[in-house]
Structure formats: C-alpha cells, structure tokens
C-alpha cells in the first residue's frame, strides 16, 4: 500500500539523503556515478527542498541507504499521545528512572520497524536522548541532531531536541542558531535555557524580569531540578549592589543543594554556580565549585579554573587544571592553549603577545564573558613591554 507524502515529508527526505550522502563522503557526482537514479540538477534541487520529485525516485534513493517509506500516513502514531506526554514530562522533571523506562519502552516498539525511515530515525532519537542523559554523545550523534528540529516531527520530539541542542552548545561550544525557537518555546527546560541565553548575551535587565516570571510558575516540591535551575538564574541575574537579595537567594540554594532529588544534575548546577561566581569576581567561592578536572564538562570550566587558581596563587590546583584534556577543535581552545603556554610551558613574553594578538584576541574581543580577562592581559603587556600600540586592539 503506497501512501502520499506531504511536501514537508519530501523536503525532510531530501535533507536526509544529503546528510547520508555527505556522511559517506560522496559528492553528488560520485553518488550518482555509483547510483545513476536521476540528473545531478534534480538531486541538488531535491536535497535543498526545491524539487517536487516523483515519490518513486525518493523510494529508490532511500533504498540506497537500506531505508523504505512506511506504509502509514501518520508514522508518529506508533505511540499514543499519552506515551509522548510521559516522555515530555520525564525530561521536564529530569527524572532519570522514568526517562530510562520511557526510552526503552519506545525503542522496543520500534525495533521491528527500523527498516522504515521515520521509525529508524525515531529509534536514533531515543538513543541520542539516552546517551545525552546517561553517557556522552558521539560527534556523529551531535551532527545528526538536526533531524529532530525539523517541523516534520511532533512537538515533543522538537522541544526535547531543542533542549539537547542548546545544552550541547553550552557543553561543547558548538554553533547554535535556534535562538528564535528557544525564545518562542513554551517547554519549561527550553524556557529556562532561554534565561541562560539572556545571561550569555548580557541582557541582565531582561533576565531579571524573565526569572521573576519563571519563579511564579515552578515550585521545588513539584519540580526540584528545574526550580533549582531558576534559583541559579536568579542568583546570576542580581546586580552586585543587591547584597541582601543575593544573600537570600544564596541561602536558599545552600539549604536545598544536598537534596537527593537534585543528584542527576548536580554536576551541571555546580558548573553554572562556578560561572556565576566567576562573573561576580568572587574567586574564593568560584574555587569552592572547582574540584578535580572533569573532561565531561565544557572547556569553559577549565579556563575559569585556570584563571581563578592563578589569581588565588594556588599553584597545585592550577597545575592540575592545566593538565586537563582539551579538544583542539573546541572554539575556546585558543584560550586554553594561551594559558598552557603562559603557566605550564613558561614561554617568553614575545611569544605570549604573538599568540594573544593573533589567536586569542580575535575570538575574545566579541566574547562578553572572557573579554575582560584578555583585555587585562593586553593592558599588562602594554605596560610591561611599553608596547602601547597593543591598546589599539581594545578600541
């Protein structure tokens, strides 16, 4: 029984074929040389969602990758609405036990259907969600996450995928271009994520108003993890002059932080607190959040730790963080490399100035979080070496 695909589904299949073709490192010409199914112009337009091709051609192209189109019009009805709702709720609560149950139950139903495109992708989605919560995502999984942001999927899939996408952006410093979707989302994890986005972009006034609204909608009794997220956001949003309110929020955080219901996100909460203290220049409190290097945390944490312990003159802890593993492909790697050259390899000032001006400053000048750190480095070298032309970079 053949079903009629919607234009949206056809566009998704076109993007999916492009993703698979590139994953096999084949140009369009090489792909069509191996599988002469259509003209290159047709394939190009199909992959870019501009060609309304025959369904038979889509089926032939999918068969190259061992996939078929399912013989049902609403492929997402493989799960009842109650099951989708339970999955959405489990992630919103960040309930690891319930998430594990939902994921495995849904994957079990999909196992016999993996030869069909949509069901195979849904199985992948469950695997990505599981590995995100319980393990660590591979680069291939991160690259493939685009599929689940596509409008072809239901709201639960898209909202959870958006939440994962933003968290991966924070943890791995990968590109993030879904700000508008994050702003419009009504899903609580994404609304909280938008608060962190406002912080990142120095919109502190907007963040204060935003947090006030979130506080009215969440409670620690019903959703402890997300409420704790909101308290951290409130702590971040408060200006230094509001010492009484800062103390009040900090006391609230301290009185709840040992609650066992927070255990599944304890590492992330500590990471966010470290960044908040560092931004407020409370280095002693920042140091309390920084233990041994943890490679599962973003490189940002190692950079914050290195700066903190160098300023506190704690050479032992500084040395341990300088030995942290860092991915050279990480966008923030030039910062880490600079500090390794400065504190571990003890390079001379001329080399440091060269690295600072060529590799670090072009990145740091547009980075509101770390710009003050490297601006201070440039000013120090300008005074020490009497190279006042360095100050022109700050203009």
N, C-alpha and C positions, 0 to 999 in steps of 0.2 A: 504493500500500500504506500503510494507516494503522497507526501504532504507538500503543500505550497509554502515556501519560505517567505517571510516578510523581508522587506528591504533592509531592515535593521539586522536581521539574522544573516542576510547575504553580505552586508558590509563587515560584520564580525568575522565571517568565514574568510573573506578576503584578507583581513588583517592577520588572522590566524595562519593562513598559508604563507604570508610574507614572513611572519615570525618563525615558522618552521623552516622555511627555505633558508633564511639567514642563519638559523641555528645549525644548519648543515653546511654553512659557509659556501653556499652556491649563489652565484649571480643569477639574474633572471635568464640570461643567455645559457648558462651552464645547466640550469634546471630544465629548460625547455629542450636542450640538446639531449638530455637523458630521458625526458618525458615530453615528447612533442605533441602536446594536447591542444595548444592554441598559439596565436601570434603573440610576440613579446608585448606589443602595444595593448592587447587585450589583458594579458596578465598584469601589466603595470597598472592599468586602469582598475582592474578588479582589486588589486592589493591596496589601492588608495581609495576604494569605495566609490569609484566614479563609473563603474561599468555594470549595467544590469544584464548579467550574462545568463545563459541557459542554466537551469538547475542541474542538468546532466553534466555540464562541464565542471560545476562545483563538486559534484559527486566524484567525478574522475580525478580531479585534483586532490581531493581529500583521500581517495583510495591510495594515492602515492605514499601517504603517511600512515596507512593502515586504519583510516577512520571512515565511518559511514554516518549518514544523517539519520537520526532516529525517526521511526515511523509514527510519531505522535506530534500533535501541533503544539501542545504546551509541555515541553520537556521538564520544566521545573515543578510540575505537578507530581513528579515521582515522590515528593514528600508533601504531606498535608500541611496546611497553614500553621497548625499547632506546633509542628516539628520545627519549622523555620522560626517561629516565635520563641521557642525554647532555646534554640541556638543563639538568637539575638540576645535574649535575656542572660544566658550563661556568660557571653562575652562582656555584656554590660556590667555584670556583677564581678567579672573576672574570677568566676568560680571554677577552679581547675578541675575538680572532680566532675561537675556537671558538664563542663566543656568536653572532657575526655569521653564521657558517656555519649553525648550528642554526636561527636565526630565519628566515633567507632560505629555507632548505630547507623548513621547515614552512609558511611563508607561501605558497610556490609551490604546495604541495599543496592549500592552502585557497582559492586564487584562484577556481577554478571553482565553489566551494560557498558563496560569500558571500551568496547569496540565502536561505540557511538560517540560522536564528537562532544556533545554537550555533557553527557554523563562522565566521560573521561575527564573533561575539564573540571566538573564539579568534584570528582574524586581528588584531583590535584589541589583544588581549593581547600578541601578538608585536610589534606596532608600539609599544606602550607600553614594553615591555622594551627594545626597540632604542633608542627616543628617550631613555629614562632613562639608559642606559649611554653613548650616543654624542652625544646632542643635549641638549635640555631639554624637559621635559614641558609641555604647554599646560595651562591651568586646566581645560579640558574633559576632558583625559585624566586629570588628578588626580581630578576629581569622579567619573569613570566607573570608577575602580579598585575600587569596592565590589563590582562584579560578580564579580571573581575571588577574593574572600574567601568567597564563598558555598559551602556544602557540596555544591552540585551538581557542582563541579569536582573533578578528581583532586588528589592530594596535591601533586604538583609545581607545578601552577598556583597552588594556595592558598598554599603555602610561599613561592614566589617573590613572589607578590602581597603577602604579609605583610611580606617583606623590603623591598619597594619602598615600601609604605605607611609603615613606620617611618622609612625614610631620608627620605621626603618630609616627614614630620612634623618631623624634625630640621632639614632644609634650608629648609623653607618655613613652619615654625611653624604647621602645620595641625593640626586636632584628631586625637587618636589614642585610640581606645577598645578596642584589641585587646591589652591588657596580658596577659590570661589566655592568649590564644592564643600570644603571644610566649613566655611562661613555660613553656608545655607543649611548644613546638616542639622537635623533635629535629634540625632542619635547621641546620647549622653557622652560616650567616650570621645566622639568627634567634637562635641561642643567644648569639652574640657581641653582637647587638643588645640582647638582654636584659641583658647586662652593662652596656651604656651606660644602659639604663633604670634599673638599680640605682644607678648613679652619679648620674643625674639626680635621683633621689629620695633621695639622701643615705644610702643603705644600704651604707656603706663596709665594714662587717664582713661582710655577706653577699657583697659584691662580691669581697673578698679570697678567701673560700672558693671562690667560683664560678670565679674566674680560675685558682686552683690546679688545679681540675678540668679546665678547658679546656686548660691547658698540657700536661697528660698525654695529650691526645687529638690535638693538632695538631703538625706539625713544619714548619720553614721549608723543608726540602727538598721535601716533597710539596705544600705549600700556602703559599707565601711570603706572599701578601697577607693571608690570614686569620691566620697566625702573627704577622705584624706588628701586626694589629689587637689580638691578645691581649696582645702586649708593651705596647702603648699603654695597654690597660685595666689591666695590672698596674702600670704607672707611675702611673696615675691612682689606683689603689686604695691605694697605700702611704702611710701617715701620715708627716708631716714628720719625725718622730723617727727613722725608719728610714733615716738618711742613707746608710749603707753599701749597703743593698739598692737604694735609689733610684739611687745612682751606678752600681751594677752593671747595673740594667735600662737606664739611660740609655746606658751604654757599648754595650750590646747593640743598642739602637736605632740609635745613631750608626754602628756598624760595618756595619749592613745597609741603611741608608736609601737608599744610592745604587744598590742592586741594580736592574738594569733591569726585572726582573720585577714591581717594585712601581710602575712608572710609571703604570699605569692608575688607581691610587687615590692617587697621591702628593698630590694637592690635598686630598683628604679626610683623609689621615693628618696633613698639616701643620695642617689646621684643628683636628683633635682634640688635637694636641700643644699648640697655642696655648691652647685652652680649659683643658687640664690645667695648664700653667704659670701661667696667669692665676689659676686657683683656688688654686694654691700660693703666689700673690703673688710669683712670680719674674718680675718685669716685663721685665728685660733679655732673658731667654730667650723670653718671650712676644713681644717686639718682633722677635726674630730670625725668628719664624714669620710675621710680618706684612709683606707686601710691598705692592705697589700694590693698591688696592681691586679686588675681583673680584666682579662682580654675579652670578656663578653660585653664589657661596657664600651661606650664610644671613646675614640681617641681624645675627645674633648676633656674627658676626666683626667687622663694622663697629663695633658697640658696644664690644666688647672692645678693638679697636684705638684707638678714641677715648679710652677711659678710660686705656689703657696709655700712649699718647703724651702725654696731658695730664699724667699723673703724672710722666712722664720729662722733661717740658718740651721735647718735640721739636715745635716749632710747625709746621715744614714738613710733617712726616708727619701731624700732627693735622689740618692744613688739607686734605690730600688725602683723608683718610677722612671728613671732614665733607662732602665733595662726592660721596660715594658715592651711588648711586641706591638709593632705598628705596621700597618699596611701602606706601602709606598704609594698605592693608588688612592688612598684616602685624601680628600680635598684638603684636610688640615695637616697633612704630613709635613709640609714645609715648616710649620711652627715647631713640630716635634724635632725635626732634623736640626733646626737652628739651635734649640736648647741642648741637644746632644753635642753639637759642635762646641757650644759655649761651656757647658758644665762637665761633660764627660771627656771629650777629646781635647779640651782646653786650647782651642785654636786661637791664633793671634787676632788682634782687633781688626786688621785689614781684611782678613778672610771673613770675619763675622759681619763686618759692614757690607762686604760684597754680597753675601748670602741674604742679609737683611734687606738690602735695597732691591736686589734682583728677584729673589724668590718669595720673600715673606711679605714685604710691604704692598706689592700689587694685590695681594689677597687680603691683607689686614686692613687696608685703607677703607674698604667697604664692609668691614666686619664690625658691627657696633659693639659686640661683646669683647673681642680681643684687641680692637684698635688701640685703646688706651695703654695696654701693656707694651705694644711695639712702638707706639708714639714715644713712650718713656725711654725705650731702648735707643731710638734715634736721637732724642734730645741728649741723652747721656753721652753718646759717641760724639755728637757735635761739640759738646763742651770739652770732653776729654781730649779729643784729637784736633780740636779747633777747626773742624770741617763744617763750617756753618752753612755751607750750601746744602747739607743734608736737611736743614729745616725747610727748604723749599718744597720738599716732598709732602710736608704737612699742610701746605696751603690748599 
